[in-house]
Amino acid sequence: MELTTSQALALRMRSLLLTGDGPGTVSGVVEWFGAMQAQDMASGLWSLGARLPAFTVSDVNEALERREAIRTWPMRGTVHLVPPADAHWMLELMGARALAGVAKRRETIGLTEEMAERGVEILGTALKGKRLTRAECLTTLADAGIPPGGQLGYHLLWYASQKGVTCIAPHVGKEQTFVLLDEWAPHPNRPSRPEALGIIATRFFRSHGPATRADLARWTGLTMTDVKAGVAEAGDALTTVTVDGTEMIADPSALDAGTVPEWAALPGFDEYMLGYKDRTMMLDEAHFQAVVPGGNGIFQSTIVRSGRVVATWKRTLGKKAVVIDVFPLVGLKPAERKQVEAALQPYARFVELPAQVRWP
């Protein structure tokens, strides 16, 4: 099947569950994706809320407390929301590559392998039947003789999760918390390696397609050899399409986009943008600096029209309202500005505050 860029973008919006008719639960959305960007918690919450139009932020937090999803570092050394039962095999399949360069990193920050392994043991013991904040975890390490100054604390918390001992639980107030992975995911799935490659390929292309094999390699951190093996393992669950001359892969059942909303307000750290190696379909190269100022990896929230970024936005939560500043990247007529403001209303409902939209 041959597709134009606009047709492919419409299919992506449906694959990314931005049409408002997805699974309807936090667990369903996260399982659909396999893993969702969640390095910034506020952004991760709205990534779920944007795909669950009937939910408020309280609803999402309650679902996370029910352990419908957990946060850990399954791939690329980056925090994602994942189905609890899949965390172990994801860490083993994709997280292993992050561990390959750990020795060099430890040398840089002055941490020995013995100290790192001892830190994992200390956290594993301290968290039995408990839930500790980040600060409490670091205090526990310090009391045991491992001062967590500089980058040491972050590395030890990451390493314990990367090893499958701990994971990140929902915030308590504004504080990140940690628990034992085996206590929050007591019934792990255990696919074989070929099966795991097929699962991750199927989930990626059904939730991001049409996309390229290079996109999957970038998303997972896997080698192209593993990517090709995963696509082959997926078999008829995936199909090949051509988008303006470029070969891409999609879920065959998703090739009818149906009705796709023209406008959407998305968080910066969202699969819409971070799920792809090549973002040129969604973002004009001239606008990249505005979306990722300084190329520092901090993505701004975006306003999307027909799958293309046309503005960025920032929000300030107050007691009585959420103030939203919109920064257009293209010319927007008065009628289009009203559509932008309408597209921001779902976020206001999500945080349960009236919106005050400001333009430059």
C-alpha positions in Angstrom: 0.0 0.0 0.0 1.2 3.5 -0.9 0.5 6.4 1.4 1.0 10.1 1.3 2.6 11.9 4.3 -0.8 13.3 5.3 -2.4 9.9 5.2 0.5 8.4 7.2 0.2 11.1 9.8 -3.6 10.4 10.2 -2.7 6.7 10.7 -0.1 7.6 13.3 -2.6 9.7 15.2 -4.9 6.7 15.4 -2.1 4.3 16.3 -0.9 6.7 19.0 -4.5 6.6 20.5 -5.0 10.3 20.0 -8.5 9.8 18.6 -10.3 9.4 22.0 -11.5 5.8 21.4 -8.6 3.7 22.8 -8.7 1.0 25.5 -10.2 3.2 28.2 -8.0 2.2 31.1 -4.4 3.1 32.2 -3.4 -0.5 32.0 -4.9 -0.9 28.5 -3.2 2.2 27.2 0.3 1.3 28.6 -0.1 -2.3 27.3 -1.0 -1.0 23.9 2.2 0.9 23.7 4.4 -1.6 25.6 6.2 1.4 27.1 5.4 5.1 27.3 7.8 8.0 28.0 7.6 9.0 31.6 10.9 10.7 32.6 8.9 13.7 33.6 5.9 12.7 35.8 3.6 15.6 35.0 4.2 14.9 31.3 3.6 11.2 31.8 0.3 11.8 33.5 -1.0 14.0 30.7 0.3 11.5 28.1 -2.2 9.1 29.7 -4.9 11.7 30.2 -4.7 12.8 26.5 -5.6 9.2 25.6 -8.2 8.8 28.3 -10.7 11.7 27.8 -13.0 10.7 30.7 -10.1 10.7 33.2 -8.8 13.4 35.5 -5.3 13.5 36.9 -6.7 12.0 40.2 -8.2 9.1 38.2 -4.8 8.4 36.6 -3.0 8.6 39.9 -5.4 6.2 41.5 -4.9 3.7 38.6 -1.1 3.9 39.2 -1.7 3.3 42.9 -3.6 0.1 41.8 -0.4 -0.9 40.0 -1.9 -0.7 36.5 1.5 0.5 35.4 4.9 1.1 36.9 7.9 3.2 36.0 11.4 1.9 35.4 14.3 2.2 33.0 13.4 -0.5 30.4 15.3 1.0 27.4 17.9 3.7 26.5 18.4 4.4 30.2 15.2 6.5 30.1 12.2 6.2 32.5 9.0 4.7 30.9 5.6 3.5 32.1 5.4 -0.2 31.5 2.9 -3.1 32.3 4.1 -4.5 35.6 4.1 -8.1 34.4 6.4 -7.1 31.5 9.0 -5.1 33.4 11.4 -8.1 34.0 11.7 -9.3 30.4 11.9 -5.7 29.1 14.8 -5.0 31.4 16.5 -8.2 30.4 15.9 -7.7 26.6 16.6 -3.9 26.3 17.9 -2.7 29.6 20.9 -5.0 29.3 22.4 -2.8 26.7 22.4 0.1 29.1 24.4 -1.9 31.6 27.1 -2.6 29.0 28.6 0.8 29.5 28.2 0.9 33.2 31.8 0.3 34.1 33.0 3.5 32.3 30.2 5.5 33.9 31.2 4.3 37.4 34.8 5.2 36.8 33.7 8.7 35.8 31.7 9.3 39.0 34.1 7.4 41.3 31.9 4.3 42.1 33.3 0.8 42.4 31.5 -2.3 41.3 31.6 -3.6 44.8 29.9 -0.4 46.1 27.3 -0.6 43.4 26.3 -4.2 44.2 26.3 -3.4 47.9 24.0 -0.5 47.2 21.6 -2.7 45.4 21.6 -5.2 48.3 21.0 -2.4 50.9 18.1 -1.0 48.9 16.6 -4.5 48.4 16.7 -5.1 52.1 15.4 -1.7 53.1 12.4 -1.8 50.7 11.1 -5.2 51.8 7.4 -4.6 52.4 8.0 -0.8 52.3 7.8 2.2 50.1 10.5 4.8 50.5 10.9 8.2 49.0 13.9 9.1 47.0 15.3 11.1 49.9 14.7 8.1 52.3 16.5 5.8 49.9 19.5 8.1 49.7 19.6 8.4 53.5 19.5 4.6 53.9 22.5 4.3 51.6 24.4 7.0 53.5 23.6 5.4 56.9 25.1 2.1 55.5 28.3 3.9 54.5 27.7 4.7 50.9 27.5 8.5 50.6 25.2 9.3 47.7 26.7 12.7 46.8 27.0 14.0 43.3 25.9 11.5 40.7 26.3 8.5 42.9 22.8 8.5 44.4 21.1 8.7 41.0 23.3 6.0 39.6 22.6 3.6 42.5 18.8 4.2 42.2 19.0 3.6 38.5 21.2 0.6 38.8 19.0 -1.1 41.4 16.0 -0.7 39.0 18.0 -1.7 36.0 19.0 -4.9 37.7 15.3 -5.7 38.3 15.4 -5.2 42.1 13.4 -2.0 42.5 11.1 0.2 40.4 9.5 3.6 40.7 6.2 3.8 42.5 3.7 6.8 42.2 4.7 10.0 43.9 3.8 10.7 47.5 3.0 14.4 47.3 5.8 15.8 45.1 8.3 13.1 46.1 9.3 10.1 43.9 9.1 6.8 45.7 10.7 3.4 45.2 9.4 -0.2 45.9 10.6 -3.7 45.2 9.8 -4.8 41.7 8.9 -8.3 42.7 6.4 -7.0 45.2 4.7 -4.7 42.7 4.9 -7.3 39.9 4.6 -10.7 41.6 3.5 -12.5 38.4 6.0 -11.6 35.7 5.6 -12.7 32.1 8.5 -14.8 30.9 8.6 -14.9 27.0 11.6 -16.5 25.3 14.0 -14.0 23.7 12.6 -14.5 20.1 9.0 -14.1 21.5 10.0 -11.0 23.4 11.5 -9.4 20.2 8.2 -10.2 18.4 6.1 -8.7 21.2 8.1 -5.4 21.3 8.0 -5.1 17.5 4.3 -5.8 17.4 3.5 -3.3 20.2 5.8 -0.6 18.7 4.4 -0.7 15.2 0.7 -1.0 16.3 1.1 2.1 18.5 3.5 4.2 16.3 2.9 2.9 12.8 3.5 3.6 10.1 7.1 3.8 11.2 10.5 2.5 10.1 12.7 -0.3 11.4 15.2 2.5 12.3 12.5 4.1 14.5 12.1 0.8 16.4 15.8 0.5 16.8 16.0 4.1 18.2 13.0 3.5 20.5 14.3 0.3 22.0 18.0 0.7 21.7 18.2 -2.8 20.1 20.5 -3.6 17.2 19.1 -3.7 13.7 19.7 -7.5 13.7 17.3 -7.8 16.7 14.8 -5.4 15.1 14.7 -7.5 11.9 14.3 -10.7 14.0 11.4 -9.1 16.0 9.6 -8.0 12.8 10.0 -11.5 11.4 8.7 -13.1 14.6 5.7 -10.8 14.5 4.7 -12.3 11.2 1.3 -11.4 9.9 0.6 -9.1 12.8 2.5 -6.4 10.8 2.5 -5.3 7.2 4.7 -3.1 5.0 3.5 0.2 3.5 5.3 2.9 1.5 5.1 6.5 2.6 6.2 8.9 -0.2 8.8 6.3 -1.3 10.0 5.2 2.2 9.2 1.7 3.4 7.5 1.6 6.7 5.7 -0.9 8.9 2.2 -0.8 10.4 -0.5 -2.9 12.0 -2.7 -4.0 9.1 -5.8 -3.6 11.2 -5.0 0.1 11.6 -4.8 1.1 8.0 -8.1 2.8 8.0 -7.6 6.0 10.0 -11.3 6.8 10.3 -12.1 10.1 12.0 -9.0 11.8 13.4 -9.1 15.1 15.4 -7.6 18.0 13.6 -6.1 19.6 16.7 -4.4 18.1 19.8 -2.5 19.5 22.8 0.3 17.1 23.8 3.0 17.0 26.5 6.6 17.5 25.5 7.8 14.0 26.6 5.2 12.1 24.6 5.4 9.1 22.3 4.1 11.3 19.5 7.5 13.0 19.3 10.0 10.8 21.3 8.8 7.6 19.7 10.6 8.2 16.4 14.2 8.6 15.2 13.0 10.6 12.2 10.6 13.4 13.3 10.4 15.3 10.0 6.9 14.0 9.3 5.6 15.8 12.4 8.0 18.7 12.8 9.5 21.3 10.5 13.2 21.3 10.8 13.1 25.1 11.3 11.0 24.6 14.4 13.1 22.0 16.1 15.0 24.6 18.2 11.7 25.9 19.6 10.5 22.5 20.6 13.9 21.4 22.0 15.7 24.6 23.0 19.4 24.2 22.8 19.0 20.5 21.8 19.2 19.6 25.5 16.7 16.8 25.4 14.0 18.8 27.2 11.0 18.8 24.9 8.3 21.5 25.0 4.6 20.7 25.0 3.2 20.9 21.6 0.0 21.9 19.7 -0.5 19.6 16.8 -2.7 20.3 13.7 -3.3 17.4 11.3 -0.3 15.6 12.8 2.1 18.6 12.4 3.5 20.8 15.3 2.3 24.4 14.9 2.9 25.8 18.4 4.4 25.0 21.8 2.7 25.7 25.2 3.6 26.0 28.8 1.2 25.7 31.8 1.3 27.2 35.3 -1.0 25.5 37.8 -2.6 27.9 40.2 -5.2 27.4 43.0 -8.1 28.7 40.9 -6.9 28.3 37.3 -4.3 26.8 35.0 -2.6 29.6 33.0 -1.5 28.3 29.6 0.9 30.4 27.4 0.8 29.5 23.7 3.8 30.2 21.4 2.9 29.8 17.7 5.5 28.5 15.3 3.3 29.3 12.2 0.8 32.0 11.5 -2.5 31.3 13.1 -5.7 33.1 12.1 -8.2 34.2 14.8 -10.4 31.2 14.0 -7.4 28.9 14.3 -6.5 30.4 17.7 -10.0 29.6 18.9 -9.4 26.0 17.8 -6.1 25.9 19.7 -7.9 27.1 22.8 -10.6 24.4 22.3 -7.8 21.8 22.0 -6.4 22.9 25.4 -9.7 22.4 27.2 -9.2 18.7 27.7 -6.0 19.4 29.6 -7.9 21.9 31.8 -10.6 19.3 32.5 -7.8 16.8 33.3 -6.2 19.0 36.0 -9.7 20.1 37.1 -9.1 23.8 36.7 -10.5 26.4 34.3 -8.0 27.5 31.7 -6.7 31.0 31.1 -5.0 30.9 27.6 -2.5 33.7 26.8 -1.0 34.6 23.5 2.2 36.6 22.8 
